[in-house]
Amino acid sequence: MKLKLIATVATCGLLVGTSLAVAQAPSSAGAGLPPPGAGGFGGANTRLQILPDNRVTFSISAPQATAVSVSVQDEPEISRSVTFTKNDAGVWTGTTTAPLPVRLYRYNYRVDGAVVADQANVDYSLSNSGLQAMFEIKGADTAFMSFKNVPHGDVHEVFYRSAPLGGILRQLHVYTPPGYEKGGATKYPVLYLLHGAGGDDDSWSTIGRANWILDNLIAEGKVKPMIVVMPAGHIVASPGENAPPAPPPPPTVSTPGLPGNIPGMGGGPPGGAALNDVDLYSKDLRGAVMPLVKANYRVLEGPANTAIVGLSMGAGQTFNNAFYHPEDFGYVGLLSNAINNRVAIEADAAKLATAKKNFRFVYLGIGDKDGSYPAFQSLRAYFDSKGFTTAQQVVPDGRHSWDVWQKNLADVAPKLFR
């Protein structure tokens, strides 16, 4: 669960509101609750149950519904394997036909075609398409990101007005390491951690488990304590507000076999800004987010103390910001990224020289079953040809999914700020 303490401060011309989410162990799905149909949560209890053999039973109360199914993100075969039946109390129940692999899952129900969140599950994650509940099949493969009896950091939900985007209300999440909230003069390096097209600023600290991954690595002495900033990657205005129009895309230039600039991947609306130095996301990151972090958190500055890592769409945003502004970063991580914006690397010889000087390495992470893996394979060779030091992790049987990016983060974090 999350216990939130709300605070508001004004700094650098930005109105900043923070929610302090205190790390706590997640409650087990269904723990201490009556069996399905016995009452609770406004009537029939509809909790998810993980069975001893790692099959999962889904339940939802929908007495008037004629059809119910479950949608487990990135797992169409699991979703199709569950057949629901309704009991006399109006509770629909279905169980997977086989045990589920060890990993963290997100899911929603479909009730007569409508998407319905599981409101009986307190573990949830927000995405670009809305709220999804979560559950974990635990085992050795998830131990690195499980909640353990170690000191824990905190996650802040921060609201701010973005001057570069016309003053629209934006938000981000910030992880502070164990002991940070006690105060003091200690300053920390900062990692900017970017989500993908299907996520939002909540994703890395929920389905990504970034905070627990870092808590565990810090406790083991494998990672330098750091502040992690998780911005929102989409430029979407709140109701009643309007985001500025996206600039036109620049020409596409890419290495043969690799896609180049893709409209919308720079953070503008679909069909809007492409990857370039003036897209809306870059304006927000550099003109609002980074100044906010420097003004409100005890961060060490300079490229040696600043990293940027992103997945999928966020990898494209990372690529763009790092290579157009190599003076700001010392570590770059591209997860599940096949985009190769040669304009960003090759257009300015001085910036290319600065990137080679400042970047300790360019990290590349992906799963070998990712659809972009064939193109990705040539990306490391391209960086090597340009004189960059590279590091790489390829996850066996890994797809374009969070179980890969969780492992990538656990692999790259110990390499940062050394």
C-alpha positions as CSV (number, residue, x, y, z in Angstrom):
1,M,0.0,0.0,0.0
2,K,1.0,3.7,-0.2
3,L,0.8,6.1,2.7
4,K,0.9,9.6,1.2
5,L,1.9,12.8,2.9
6,I,1.0,15.9,0.8
7,A,3.2,19.0,0.7
8,T,3.3,22.0,-1.5
9,V,6.2,24.4,-2.2
10,A,6.9,27.1,-4.7
11,T,10.4,27.3,-6.2
12,C,12.0,28.5,-9.5
13,G,8.7,29.9,-10.6
14,L,7.2,26.4,-10.5
15,L,4.3,25.3,-8.2
16,V,5.4,21.9,-6.9
17,G,3.2,19.5,-5.0
18,T,4.6,16.3,-3.6
19,S,3.1,13.1,-2.3
20,L,5.5,11.1,-0.2
21,A,4.8,7.4,-0.8
22,V,6.3,5.5,2.0
23,A,7.6,2.0,1.1
24,Q,5.5,-0.7,2.6
25,A,5.1,-4.4,1.9
26,P,2.3,-5.1,-0.5
27,S,-0.7,-7.0,0.9
28,S,-1.1,-10.5,-0.4
29,A,-4.0,-10.7,-2.8
30,G,-7.0,-11.9,-0.7
31,A,-5.0,-12.2,2.6
32,G,-7.4,-12.2,5.6
33,L,-10.5,-11.8,3.5
34,P,-13.6,-14.0,3.3
35,P,-13.9,-16.5,0.3
36,P,-15.5,-15.3,-2.9
37,G,-19.3,-14.7,-2.5
38,A,-19.1,-14.4,1.3
39,G,-19.3,-10.6,1.4
40,G,-16.9,-7.7,1.7
41,F,-16.1,-4.7,-0.5
42,G,-19.8,-3.7,-0.9
43,G,-21.2,-7.2,-1.3
44,A,-19.7,-10.3,-2.9
45,N,-15.9,-10.4,-2.4
46,T,-14.1,-10.5,-5.7
47,R,-10.5,-10.9,-4.9
48,L,-7.8,-12.5,-7.0
49,Q,-6.3,-15.8,-5.6
50,I,-2.9,-17.3,-6.3
51,L,-3.2,-21.0,-5.9
52,P,-0.4,-23.3,-4.4
53,D,0.6,-24.5,-7.9
54,N,0.8,-20.9,-9.3
55,R,-2.4,-21.1,-11.2
56,V,-4.5,-17.9,-10.7
57,T,-8.2,-17.5,-10.0
58,F,-9.8,-14.2,-11.1
59,S,-13.1,-13.1,-9.6
60,I,-15.4,-10.1,-10.2
61,S,-18.9,-9.3,-9.0
62,A,-21.1,-8.4,-12.0
63,P,-24.6,-9.7,-11.4
64,Q,-26.1,-8.1,-14.5
65,A,-23.3,-8.9,-16.9
66,T,-23.7,-11.4,-19.8
67,A,-20.0,-11.9,-20.5
68,V,-16.8,-11.5,-18.5
69,S,-13.1,-12.1,-19.5
70,V,-9.7,-11.0,-18.2
71,S,-6.9,-9.2,-20.1
72,V,-3.5,-9.9,-18.7
73,Q,-1.1,-7.4,-20.3
74,D,1.3,-8.8,-22.8
75,E,-0.1,-12.3,-22.2
76,P,-2.8,-13.1,-24.7
77,E,-2.5,-16.8,-24.3
78,I,-3.0,-16.6,-20.5
79,S,-6.0,-14.3,-21.1
80,R,-7.6,-16.7,-23.6
81,S,-7.1,-19.6,-21.2
82,V,-9.5,-18.3,-18.6
83,T,-13.1,-19.2,-18.9
84,F,-15.5,-17.4,-16.5
85,T,-18.7,-18.8,-14.9
86,K,-21.2,-16.9,-12.7
87,N,-22.5,-18.2,-9.4
88,D,-25.9,-17.4,-7.8
89,A,-24.4,-14.3,-6.0
90,G,-23.5,-12.8,-9.4
91,V,-19.7,-13.4,-8.9
92,W,-17.9,-14.4,-12.1
93,T,-14.8,-16.7,-11.5
94,G,-12.2,-18.1,-13.8
95,T,-8.9,-19.9,-13.3
96,T,-5.9,-20.2,-15.6
97,T,-5.5,-23.6,-17.1
98,A,-1.8,-23.8,-16.3
99,P,0.6,-22.4,-13.6
100,L,1.9,-19.0,-14.5
101,P,5.6,-18.2,-15.0
102,V,7.4,-16.3,-12.2
103,R,7.0,-12.6,-12.9
104,L,5.0,-9.5,-12.1
105,Y,1.7,-9.1,-14.0
106,R,-0.9,-6.4,-14.8
107,Y,-4.5,-7.1,-15.7
108,N,-8.0,-5.7,-16.2
109,Y,-11.4,-7.3,-16.6
110,R,-13.7,-7.0,-19.6
111,V,-17.4,-6.8,-18.5
112,D,-19.7,-6.9,-21.5
113,G,-16.9,-5.3,-23.5
114,A,-16.2,-2.5,-21.0
115,V,-12.7,-2.3,-19.3
116,V,-13.1,-2.6,-15.6
117,A,-10.3,-2.4,-13.0
118,D,-10.1,-4.9,-10.1
119,Q,-11.0,-2.5,-7.2
120,A,-10.5,-5.3,-4.7
121,N,-6.8,-5.4,-5.4
122,V,-4.7,-2.7,-3.6
123,D,-1.6,-3.3,-5.8
124,Y,-2.0,-1.2,-8.9
125,S,-0.2,0.5,-11.7
126,L,-1.1,3.4,-13.9
127,S,-0.4,3.3,-17.7
128,N,-1.1,5.4,-20.7
129,S,-4.4,3.5,-21.1
130,G,-5.5,3.7,-17.5
131,L,-5.3,1.9,-14.2
132,Q,-4.4,-1.8,-14.0
133,A,-4.2,-4.1,-11.0
134,M,-1.0,-6.2,-10.4
135,F,-0.1,-9.6,-8.9
136,E,3.3,-11.3,-8.6
137,I,4.1,-15.0,-9.0
138,K,7.1,-15.2,-6.7
139,G,10.2,-17.2,-7.2
140,A,14.0,-16.9,-7.7
141,D,13.5,-14.9,-10.9
142,T,11.7,-12.1,-9.0
143,A,13.8,-12.1,-5.8
144,F,15.9,-9.2,-7.0
145,M,12.8,-6.9,-7.1
146,S,10.8,-8.2,-4.2
147,F,10.1,-6.3,-1.0
148,K,12.8,-7.4,1.5
149,N,13.6,-6.7,5.1
150,V,16.2,-4.0,4.2
151,P,16.2,-0.2,4.6
152,H,13.8,1.4,2.1
153,G,13.8,4.6,0.2
154,D,10.7,6.7,-0.6
155,V,8.9,7.7,-3.8
156,H,7.5,11.2,-4.2
157,E,4.7,12.1,-6.6
158,V,5.5,15.6,-7.7
159,F,3.1,18.0,-9.5
160,Y,4.5,21.1,-11.3
161,R,3.5,23.8,-13.8
162,S,5.7,23.5,-16.9
163,A,6.6,26.9,-18.2
164,P,8.1,25.6,-21.4
165,L,4.7,23.9,-22.2
166,G,2.6,27.0,-21.5
167,G,2.1,26.4,-17.8
168,I,0.2,23.1,-18.1
169,L,0.0,20.9,-15.0
170,R,2.5,18.0,-15.2
171,Q,3.7,15.3,-12.8
172,L,6.7,13.1,-12.1
173,H,7.8,10.5,-9.6
174,V,11.1,10.8,-7.6
175,Y,12.8,8.0,-5.7
176,T,15.1,9.1,-2.8
177,P,17.4,6.4,-1.3
178,P,17.2,5.1,2.3
179,G,18.1,7.8,4.8
180,Y,17.6,10.7,2.5
181,E,14.4,11.9,4.3
182,K,16.3,12.2,7.6
183,G,18.0,15.3,6.1
184,G,21.6,16.3,6.2
185,A,24.1,17.7,3.7
186,T,24.8,14.6,1.7
187,K,24.2,15.0,-2.0
188,Y,23.5,12.2,-4.5
189,P,24.0,11.4,-8.2
190,V,20.8,11.5,-10.2
191,L,19.3,9.0,-12.7
192,Y,16.6,10.2,-15.1
193,L,14.6,7.0,-15.8
194,L,12.1,7.2,-18.7
195,H,9.1,5.0,-19.4
196,G,7.7,3.7,-22.8
197,A,4.8,4.6,-25.0
198,G,2.4,2.5,-23.0
199,G,3.4,3.9,-19.6
200,D,3.5,7.1,-17.6
201,D,5.5,8.5,-14.7
202,D,4.0,6.0,-12.3
203,S,5.2,2.9,-14.3
204,W,8.8,2.5,-13.1
205,S,7.9,2.6,-9.5
206,T,4.9,0.2,-9.8
207,I,5.2,-2.4,-12.5
208,G,8.9,-1.6,-13.0
209,R,9.7,-2.0,-9.2
210,A,12.6,0.5,-9.6
211,N,12.4,1.5,-6.0
212,W,12.7,-2.0,-4.6
213,I,15.3,-3.0,-7.1
214,L,17.5,-0.1,-5.9
215,D,16.7,-0.7,-2.2
216,N,17.9,-4.3,-2.5
217,L,21.0,-3.4,-4.5
218,I,21.9,-0.6,-2.1
219,A,21.5,-2.9,0.9
220,E,23.8,-5.4,-0.8
221,G,26.4,-2.7,-1.4
222,K,26.2,-3.1,-5.2
223,V,24.9,0.3,-6.1
224,K,25.8,3.9,-5.1
225,P,22.8,5.5,-3.4
226,M,21.1,7.7,-6.0
227,I,18.1,9.9,-6.6
228,V,15.9,8.6,-9.5
229,V,13.6,10.9,-11.4
230,M,10.8,9.3,-13.4
231,P,9.1,12.0,-15.6
232,A,5.9,11.7,-17.6
233,G,6.9,11.0,-21.3
234,H,3.6,12.1,-23.0
235,I,2.6,15.7,-23.5
236,V,-1.0,15.5,-22.5
237,A,-2.9,18.4,-20.9
238,S,-5.3,18.1,-18.0
239,P,-9.0,18.7,-18.7
240,G,-9.5,22.4,-19.2
241,E,-5.9,23.0,-20.3
242,N,-4.2,22.9,-23.7
243,A,-0.8,21.6,-24.6
244,P,1.2,23.7,-27.1
245,P,1.3,22.4,-30.7
246,A,4.1,20.0,-31.6
247,P,6.8,21.3,-34.0
248,P,7.0,19.6,-37.5
249,P,9.3,16.6,-37.8
250,P,12.8,16.9,-39.3
251,P,14.0,14.7,-42.2
252,T,14.5,11.0,-41.3
253,V,18.1,9.9,-41.5
254,S,19.1,6.4,-40.3
255,T,21.6,3.7,-40.7
256,P,20.5,1.0,-43.1
257,G,18.5,-1.7,-41.3
258,L,17.5,0.7,-38.4
259,P,14.4,2.9,-38.3
260,G,15.1,6.6,-38.0
261,N,13.0,9.4,-36.6
262,I,9.4,8.3,-35.7
263,P,6.6,10.9,-35.4
264,G,5.4,11.2,-31.8
265,M,8.3,9.4,-30.2
266,G,9.8,12.7,-29.0
267,G,6.8,13.2,-26.7
268,G,4.4,15.2,-28.8
269,P,0.9,14.1,-29.7
270,P,0.7,11.1,-32.2
271,G,1.6,12.4,-35.6
272,G,3.3,15.4,-34.1
273,A,6.9,16.0,-33.1
274,A,9.5,13.6,-34.1
275,L,12.9,13.1,-32.4
276,N,14.7,16.4,-32.6
277,D,16.2,19.0,-30.3
278,V,13.1,21.2,-30.1
279,D,10.3,18.6,-29.4
280,L,8.0,19.2,-26.5
281,Y,9.3,16.5,-24.3
282,S,12.9,17.8,-24.5
283,K,11.6,21.3,-23.7
284,D,9.9,20.0,-20.6
285,L,12.7,17.8,-19.5
286,R,15.4,20.4,-19.8
287,G,13.4,23.5,-19.1
288,A,11.2,22.3,-16.2
289,V,12.1,18.9,-14.8
290,M,15.8,19.2,-14.5
291,P,15.7,22.7,-12.9
292,L,13.0,21.5,-10.5
293,V,15.1,18.5,-9.4
294,K,18.2,20.7,-8.9
295,A,16.2,23.2,-6.8
296,N,14.3,20.8,-4.6
297,Y,16.6,17.7,-4.1
298,R,20.2,17.3,-2.9
299,V,21.7,16.2,-6.2
300,L,25.3,16.3,-7.4
301,E,25.6,18.1,-10.7
302,G,27.7,17.6,-13.8
303,P,27.9,14.7,-16.3
304,A,29.8,12.4,-14.0
305,N,26.8,12.5,-11.6
306,T,24.0,12.4,-14.1
307,A,22.6,9.4,-16.0
308,I,19.7,9.0,-18.4
309,V,18.1,5.6,-19.2
310,G,14.9,4.9,-21.1
311,L,12.9,2.1,-22.5
312,S,11.2,1.8,-25.9
313,M,9.8,5.3,-26.6
314,G,11.8,6.5,-23.6
315,A,14.9,5.1,-25.2
316,G,14.3,7.2,-28.2
317,Q,13.8,10.2,-25.9
318,T,17.0,9.3,-24.1
319,F,18.9,8.9,-27.4
320,N,17.8,12.4,-28.4
321,N,18.4,14.3,-25.2
322,A,21.7,12.6,-24.5
323,F,23.3,13.2,-28.0
324,Y,21.9,16.7,-28.5
325,H,23.0,17.7,-25.0
326,P,26.1,15.5,-24.2
327,E,27.4,18.2,-21.8
328,D,24.7,17.1,-19.3
329,F,25.1,13.3,-19.1
330,G,27.8,10.8,-18.3
331,Y,25.8,7.6,-18.6
332,V,23.3,6.7,-21.3
333,G,21.0,3.6,-21.3
334,L,18.8,2.4,-24.2
335,L,16.4,-0.4,-23.4
336,S,14.6,-2.1,-26.2
337,N,15.6,0.6,-28.6
338,A,16.1,0.1,-32.3
339,I,15.9,3.8,-33.2
340,N,19.1,5.2,-34.5
341,N,18.9,8.9,-35.0
342,R,22.1,9.6,-36.9
343,V,21.2,13.3,-37.1
344,A,21.6,13.5,-33.3
345,I,25.0,11.8,-33.4
346,E,26.6,13.0,-36.6
347,A,25.2,16.5,-37.3
348,D,27.5,18.3,-34.9
349,A,31.2,17.2,-34.7
350,A,31.7,19.2,-31.5
351,K,28.8,17.5,-29.8
352,L,30.0,14.1,-30.9
353,A,33.4,14.8,-29.4
354,T,31.7,15.9,-26.2
355,A,29.7,12.8,-26.1
356,K,32.7,10.6,-26.5
357,K,34.5,12.5,-23.7
358,N,31.6,12.5,-21.2
359,F,29.8,9.2,-21.7
360,R,31.5,6.5,-19.6
361,F,29.4,4.0,-21.6
362,V,26.3,3.6,-23.6
363,Y,24.2,0.7,-22.2
364,L,22.0,-1.4,-24.4
365,G,19.4,-3.8,-23.0
366,I,16.8,-5.9,-24.7
367,G,15.2,-9.4,-24.8
368,D,16.1,-11.7,-27.6
369,K,12.4,-12.3,-28.5
370,D,11.7,-8.5,-28.8
371,G,10.4,-7.6,-32.2
372,S,13.1,-5.0,-32.6
373,Y,15.9,-7.4,-31.7
374,P,17.2,-7.9,-35.3
375,A,17.6,-4.2,-35.8
376,F,19.0,-3.8,-32.3
377,Q,21.8,-6.1,-33.0
378,S,23.4,-3.6,-35.3
379,L,23.1,-0.8,-32.9
380,R,26.1,-1.8,-30.7
381,A,28.2,-2.2,-33.8
382,Y,27.2,1.3,-34.8
383,F,28.2,2.8,-31.4
384,D,31.5,0.8,-31.5
385,S,32.2,2.3,-34.9
386,K,31.8,5.8,-33.5
387,G,34.2,5.1,-30.7
388,F,31.9,4.7,-27.8
389,T,32.3,2.3,-24.9
390,T,29.3,0.0,-24.7
391,A,27.8,-2.4,-22.3
392,Q,25.0,-4.8,-23.1
393,Q,22.5,-7.2,-21.6
394,V,20.3,-9.5,-23.7
395,V,17.7,-11.3,-21.7
396,P,17.1,-14.9,-23.0
397,D,13.5,-15.5,-24.1
398,G,12.8,-11.8,-23.3
399,R,10.1,-9.9,-25.1
400,H,9.1,-6.2,-25.3
401,S,7.9,-6.3,-21.7
402,W,8.6,-5.3,-18.2
403,D,10.2,-8.5,-17.0
404,V,13.0,-7.6,-19.4
405,W,13.3,-3.9,-18.3
406,Q,13.3,-4.8,-14.6
407,K,16.3,-7.1,-15.3
408,N,18.0,-4.4,-17.4
409,L,17.7,-1.9,-14.6
410,A,19.1,-4.3,-12.1
411,D,22.0,-4.9,-14.4
412,V,22.8,-1.3,-15.4
413,A,22.4,0.4,-12.0
414,P,25.5,-1.1,-10.4
415,K,27.5,0.3,-13.4
416,L,26.5,3.9,-12.8
417,F,28.5,6.6,-11.0
418,R,31.6,4.4,-10.6
